[in-house]
Amino acid sequence: MRTTRKKTLFFILLLSLVSFNCKKQKDPPPPPVITLPTVSTGAVSSITSAAVTAAGTVSDDGGATVTVRGFCWSTSPNPVVTGNHSTDGSGIGSFNHTITGLTPSTNYYIRAYATNSVGTAYGNEVPFSTTAPAVYAVGFENNLTGFAPLLWKNGIVSSLQNGTLDASLYSLFVTDTDVYTAGYEEHPLNYAATVWKNGVATYLTNGGTRAVAYAVFVSGADVYVAGYEENATKKIAKVWKNGVAVPLTNGTNHAVAYAVFVSGADVYVAGYEHNGSKEVAKYWKNGVAVSLTNGANDAEGSSVYISGTDVYVAGFEFNATNNVARLWKNGVSVSLQNGPLSSYAASVVVNGADVYAAGAEYTGTRFQAKYWKNGIATFLPAGSLDYYGSSIFIYGADVYVAGQENIGPQAIAKLWKNGVAVPLANSSFTGGANAVFVK
């Protein structure tokens, strides 16, 4: 009997201990719930023909670190990160990005995204349309009082002439907000090398001796202009940086700078220097001359373009009877001429793996404007008139060439897009387009 009571007491005690321990022990808290981030897309701004600035905000990381955020865009709705996208940091907060390389006059869709350990969340979709590119050209018109400097924007012409004296434009460069042009304006004694910013002239020389600016290039806050200024008897090739002249030659022989291109910290200028008997095609890198021809024949470098480590110069060299269009790559010459008669290359640009040059070639009855792509020629107009190509610009898949058309004793400014003439406002006076820039 006592044994049974002892067993009963033991089991009661054991049950009490178990019950006591169960009351003391608590269940572990549930793990935190991690969700997708919360992200929103702001309004786009600074829309151009090829770029837009997007804004986004990650307001909640969903309980896990946002490892990457950015924007995705497409010409179709609901763009995703497997397509075109940017990466713009991590974590929560606001961010923005300027997207470039867009197609002009195109509808796009953009939305912000953010990724954490759960996955990728997208913000609201914002549609926008890129604008049509602005097409600029510069040149001249010989009106009743002299040469007037002309600027065309989308075919509409305006004159930059400050007075009644001669002036002409040979080059232009367009930034996001400013239009720079270069040429000359006549002073009482002589031409003065001149650069215009948004139509306001800055004289690089004082007009005491003749000087002309043939090219302008803008790099950051610096404005480079190439041309020449005469001393008492000779032309001196020069480059001006922010109005300060740097002579490229010493004035012993004639020399002219026709083009300038800035790549990083390096300044390249193309032109020629006379050796006493012939013109030698040259380019200068940071003031140090590189001869492209040996001086046996007259030759000139008309244009220079830098692509990576490669230096391209377009121009011409005179053989026994005619000028021959030339393209030099790193000093090695290639003839662009297709026939036995005269030709010249006035401009060169590089677009990806493709090298373009523009100029003209004599067909036996007339000069015909043309451009070359990787050495293959495309003649621009048809008919029996003389045409000349002076400048080439590549914008996306489009090829623009500026030049002129001779109609009897008169010339008019011309602009071609992909071989088709683009209307330019012309008057009844002789004129021409010397350069084209698309932005």
C-alpha positions in Angstrom: 0.0 0.0 0.0 2.8 2.4 0.9 4.6 1.5 -2.3 1.6 2.4 -4.4 1.2 5.7 -2.6 4.9 6.5 -3.1 4.6 5.8 -6.8 1.5 8.0 -7.0 3.3 10.9 -5.3 6.2 10.4 -7.6 4.1 10.7 -10.7 2.3 13.7 -9.3 5.6 15.4 -8.6 6.9 14.5 -12.1 3.8 15.9 -13.7 4.1 19.1 -11.7 7.7 19.6 -12.9 6.8 19.0 -16.5 3.9 21.4 -16.1 6.1 24.0 -14.5 8.8 23.7 -17.2 6.1 24.1 -19.9 4.8 27.3 -18.4 8.3 28.8 -18.2 9.4 28.0 -21.9 8.2 30.5 -24.7 7.9 29.8 -28.4 10.6 31.6 -30.5 9.4 34.8 -32.3 8.5 34.3 -36.0 11.2 35.4 -38.5 10.8 38.9 -40.1 8.8 39.1 -43.3 11.0 40.4 -46.2 9.2 41.9 -49.1 10.1 43.5 -52.4 11.4 47.1 -52.1 9.1 50.1 -52.7 10.4 52.2 -55.6 8.8 55.0 -57.6 9.7 56.7 -60.9 9.8 60.5 -61.0 9.2 62.9 -63.9 11.8 62.9 -66.7 13.6 66.1 -67.7 16.1 67.5 -70.1 14.6 65.6 -73.1 16.7 66.0 -76.3 16.8 64.1 -79.5 19.2 61.5 -78.0 19.0 61.8 -74.2 16.8 62.1 -71.2 17.4 62.6 -67.4 15.4 60.2 -65.2 14.6 60.4 -61.5 13.7 57.7 -59.0 13.3 57.0 -55.3 13.5 53.9 -53.2 11.4 54.6 -50.1 11.4 51.2 -48.4 13.9 48.4 -48.8 11.4 45.7 -47.9 13.4 44.5 -44.9 16.5 43.6 -46.8 19.3 45.7 -48.3 18.7 47.0 -51.8 21.8 45.8 -53.6 21.2 47.6 -56.9 18.8 50.2 -58.2 18.5 52.1 -61.5 16.3 52.6 -64.5 15.1 50.4 -67.4 13.7 51.7 -70.7 12.4 50.5 -73.9 10.3 51.5 -76.9 7.7 49.0 -75.7 5.7 49.3 -72.4 6.8 47.5 -69.2 10.6 47.6 -69.7 12.6 45.2 -67.5 16.2 44.9 -66.3 17.0 42.2 -68.8 16.8 44.9 -71.5 18.3 48.4 -71.5 19.0 49.4 -68.0 21.3 51.5 -65.8 22.8 50.8 -62.4 22.7 53.7 -60.0 24.0 52.7 -56.6 22.2 50.8 -53.8 20.1 51.3 -50.7 17.2 53.6 -50.1 16.9 57.2 -51.2 16.6 59.3 -54.4 18.7 58.8 -57.5 18.9 60.0 -61.1 20.6 59.1 -64.4 21.1 60.7 -67.8 20.4 58.2 -70.5 22.1 58.8 -73.8 22.2 57.1 -77.2 18.4 57.3 -77.8 16.8 57.5 -81.2 15.4 60.9 -82.3 11.6 61.4 -82.6 10.9 58.1 -80.8 8.4 57.1 -78.1 10.0 55.5 -75.0 8.9 54.0 -71.7 11.0 54.2 -68.5 10.6 53.0 -65.0 12.9 52.8 -61.9 13.8 49.5 -60.3 15.3 48.2 -57.1 16.5 44.7 -56.2 16.9 43.0 -52.8 17.2 39.4 -51.7 13.5 38.7 -52.6 13.7 40.0 -56.1 13.3 43.2 -58.3 10.5 45.7 -57.9 9.6 48.3 -60.5 8.2 51.8 -60.1 5.5 53.4 -62.1 6.0 53.7 -65.8 6.7 57.1 -67.4 6.3 57.6 -71.1 8.3 60.2 -73.1 9.3 61.1 -76.6 12.7 62.2 -77.8 12.8 65.3 -80.0 13.9 65.7 -83.6 17.5 66.6 -83.9 18.5 70.2 -84.6 20.5 70.4 -87.8 22.9 73.4 -88.0 25.0 74.6 -90.9 27.2 77.6 -91.5 28.6 79.3 -94.5 28.4 82.6 -96.4 26.5 84.7 -98.9 27.9 87.2 -101.3 25.2 89.9 -101.2 25.4 93.3 -102.7 27.6 94.7 -99.9 30.1 91.8 -99.5 30.3 88.4 -97.9 27.8 87.8 -95.0 28.2 85.0 -92.4 25.2 82.7 -92.4 23.9 80.2 -89.8 21.1 77.8 -90.6 19.1 75.9 -88.0 16.7 73.3 -89.4 16.9 75.2 -92.7 16.1 78.6 -91.3 18.8 81.1 -92.0 20.1 84.0 -90.0 23.1 86.3 -90.5 25.8 86.9 -87.9 27.1 90.0 -89.6 27.7 92.9 -87.2 28.0 95.5 -89.9 28.5 96.0 -93.6 32.0 94.5 -93.9 32.9 91.1 -95.3 32.6 88.1 -93.0 32.2 84.3 -93.5 31.8 81.2 -91.4 33.8 78.0 -91.9 33.1 75.8 -88.8 30.7 75.3 -86.0 30.4 73.3 -82.8 27.2 72.9 -80.7 27.1 72.1 -77.0 24.0 71.5 -75.0 23.3 75.2 -74.7 25.7 77.1 -77.0 26.4 77.4 -80.7 30.0 78.3 -81.6 31.1 79.3 -85.1 34.4 80.4 -86.5 35.5 82.4 -89.5 36.6 85.9 -90.2 35.2 89.4 -90.1 36.8 92.2 -92.1 38.3 95.2 -90.2 39.2 98.4 -91.9 42.7 97.1 -92.8 42.3 93.3 -93.0 40.4 90.2 -92.0 40.3 89.4 -88.3 40.1 85.7 -87.1 36.8 85.6 -85.3 34.8 83.2 -83.1 31.1 83.7 -82.4 29.3 82.3 -79.4 25.5 82.4 -79.8 26.0 85.1 -82.4 28.3 87.3 -80.3 31.7 87.9 -81.9 35.1 87.6 -80.2 38.0 88.8 -82.3 41.1 86.6 -82.0 43.2 89.1 -83.9 43.1 92.9 -84.2 42.9 93.1 -88.0 46.3 94.6 -88.4 47.3 91.7 -90.7 45.1 89.2 -92.4 43.9 86.3 -90.2 41.2 83.6 -90.6 39.7 81.0 -88.2 38.9 77.8 -90.0 37.8 75.5 -87.2 36.4 75.5 -83.7 36.2 72.7 -81.1 34.8 72.9 -77.6 36.1 70.6 -74.9 34.6 71.2 -71.5 34.9 74.8 -70.7 37.7 75.4 -73.2 37.2 76.7 -76.7 39.9 75.9 -79.3 40.1 77.6 -82.7 42.5 76.8 -85.6 43.5 79.1 -88.4 46.3 81.4 -89.5 47.6 84.9 -89.0 50.0 86.7 -91.3 53.2 88.3 -90.3 54.6 90.9 -92.7 54.9 88.4 -95.5 53.9 84.8 -94.4 50.9 83.0 -93.0 51.6 81.5 -89.6 49.5 78.4 -88.5 48.0 79.0 -85.1 45.6 77.5 -82.6 43.9 79.7 -80.0 42.8 78.3 -76.7 40.2 80.6 -75.0 41.5 83.4 -77.1 45.2 82.9 -76.4 47.2 82.2 -79.5 49.8 79.4 -79.8 51.9 79.6 -83.0 52.5 76.2 -84.7 55.0 77.5 -87.2 57.7 80.2 -87.0 56.7 82.3 -90.0 59.6 81.3 -92.2 57.3 79.7 -94.7 53.5 79.9 -95.3 51.5 77.6 -93.1 47.7 77.2 -92.4 45.8 75.2 -89.8 42.4 74.1 -91.2 41.1 71.8 -88.4 41.3 71.1 -84.7 40.3 68.1 -82.6 40.7 67.7 -78.8 41.0 64.2 -77.3 41.6 64.2 -73.6 44.5 66.4 -72.8 45.8 66.3 -76.4 45.2 68.9 -79.1 45.5 67.9 -82.7 45.6 70.4 -85.6 45.7 69.6 -89.3 46.8 71.8 -92.2 50.0 72.3 -94.2 53.4 74.0 -94.1 55.3 75.2 -97.1 58.8 73.8 -97.4 60.1 76.5 -99.7 58.9 74.9 -102.9 55.8 72.7 -102.0 53.0 72.5 -99.5 53.5 69.6 -97.0 50.4 68.1 -95.4 50.8 68.0 -91.7 49.2 67.5 -88.4 50.4 68.9 -85.0 49.9 67.1 -81.7 50.3 69.5 -78.8 52.3 71.7 -81.1 54.7 69.0 -82.4 54.5 68.6 -86.2 54.0 65.3 -88.0 54.5 65.4 -91.8 52.1 63.3 -93.8 53.8 63.9 -97.2 57.5 64.2 -98.2 57.3 67.6 -99.9 57.7 66.2 -103.5 54.1 67.3 -104.3 51.8 69.9 -102.9 49.5 68.5 -100.3 47.2 69.7 -97.5 45.4 68.2 -94.5 41.9 69.6 -94.4 40.3 67.8 -91.4 41.4 65.7 -88.4 39.5 63.2 -86.2 40.7 61.1 -83.3 39.2 57.7 -82.6 40.9 55.9 -79.6 44.6 56.0 -80.4 44.1 56.4 -84.2 44.7 59.8 -85.9 42.7 60.3 -89.2 43.4 63.2 -91.5 41.6 63.9 -94.7 42.9 66.2 -97.5 44.5 65.9 -100.9 47.9 65.5 -102.6 48.7 66.8 -106.1 50.2 64.3 -108.5 51.7 65.2 -111.8 48.4 66.5 -113.2 45.6 66.5 -110.6 44.7 66.6 -107.0 44.0 63.2 -105.4 41.7 62.8 -102.4 43.7 61.3 -99.5 42.9 59.8 -96.2 45.8 59.3 -93.7 45.4 56.9 -90.8 48.3 57.2 -88.4 50.4 58.7 -91.2 49.6 56.0 -93.7 48.0 57.4 -96.9 45.1 55.8 -98.8 43.8 57.3 -102.0 40.0 57.9 -102.1 40.0 58.8 -105.8 37.9 56.6 -108.1 39.0 57.9 -111.5 41.9 59.6 -113.1 40.7 63.2 -112.6 40.9 65.6 -109.7 39.4 64.9 -106.3 39.7 66.2 -102.8 38.6 65.2 -99.3 37.5 68.1 -97.1 36.2 66.4 -93.9 36.6 63.1 -92.0 34.6 61.6 -89.1 34.6 58.2 -87.4 31.5 56.4 -86.2 32.2 53.2 -84.5 34.1 51.0 -86.9 33.2 53.1 -89.9 35.3 55.9 -91.4 33.6 58.6 -93.4 35.1 61.4 -95.6 33.4 64.0 -97.7 34.6 66.0 -100.7 34.2 66.0 -104.5 35.5 64.5 -107.6 35.7 65.7 -111.2 33.8 63.4 -113.6 35.1 64.9 -116.8 32.3 67.4 -117.2 31.7 68.6 -113.7 32.6 68.3 -110.1 30.3 66.0 -108.1 29.9 66.1 -104.3 30.5 62.7 -102.7 31.2 61.0 -99.5 33.2 57.8 -98.8 32.3 55.2 -96.2 35.3 52.9 -95.5 36.7 54.0 -98.9 33.5 53.2 -100.9 32.2 56.3 -102.7 28.6 57.6 -102.8 27.9 60.4 -105.2 25.3 62.9 -103.7 23.3 64.7 -106.4 22.6 63.8 -110.0 22.4 66.1 -113.0 24.8 68.3 -115.0 25.7 70.9 -112.4 28.8 71.3 -110.2 28.5 70.2 -106.6 31.0 70.3 -103.8 31.0 68.6 -100.4 32.7 70.6 -97.6 31.7 68.9 -94.3 30.3 65.6 -93.0 28.5 64.7 -89.8 27.1 61.3 -88.7 24.1 61.3 -86.4 22.8 57.8 -85.5 22.3 56.1 -88.8 22.0 59.4 -90.8 24.8 60.9 -92.9 24.7 64.7 -93.3 26.9 66.5 -95.9 27.2 70.3 -96.3 28.4 72.0 -99.5 27.3 74.0 -102.4 25.8 73.7 -105.9 27.0 75.8 -108.8 24.3 77.0 -111.1 26.0 78.9 -113.9 28.0 81.7 -112.4 26.1 81.4 -109.1 26.6 79.0 -106.2 24.0 78.2 -103.5 24.4 76.4 -100.2 23.4 72.8 -100.1 22.8 70.2 -97.4 22.2 66.5 -98.0 20.8 63.9 -95.6 21.5 60.3 -96.7 22.0 61.6 -100.2 18.8 63.6 -100.4 18.9 67.4 -100.5 17.6 69.1 -97.4 16.1 72.5 -98.0 18.3 75.5 -97.0 17.0 79.0 -97.2 18.9 80.6 -100.0 18.5 84.0 -101.7 19.4 85.1 -105.2 23.0 85.7 -104.2 26.0 83.4 -104.4 26.7 81.4 -101.3 27.7 78.1 -99.8 27.6 75.9 -96.7 31.0 75.1 -95.2 30.1 73.0 -92.1 27.3 70.9 -90.6 26.6 69.9 -87.0 23.6 67.8 -85.7 22.6 68.0 -82.0 
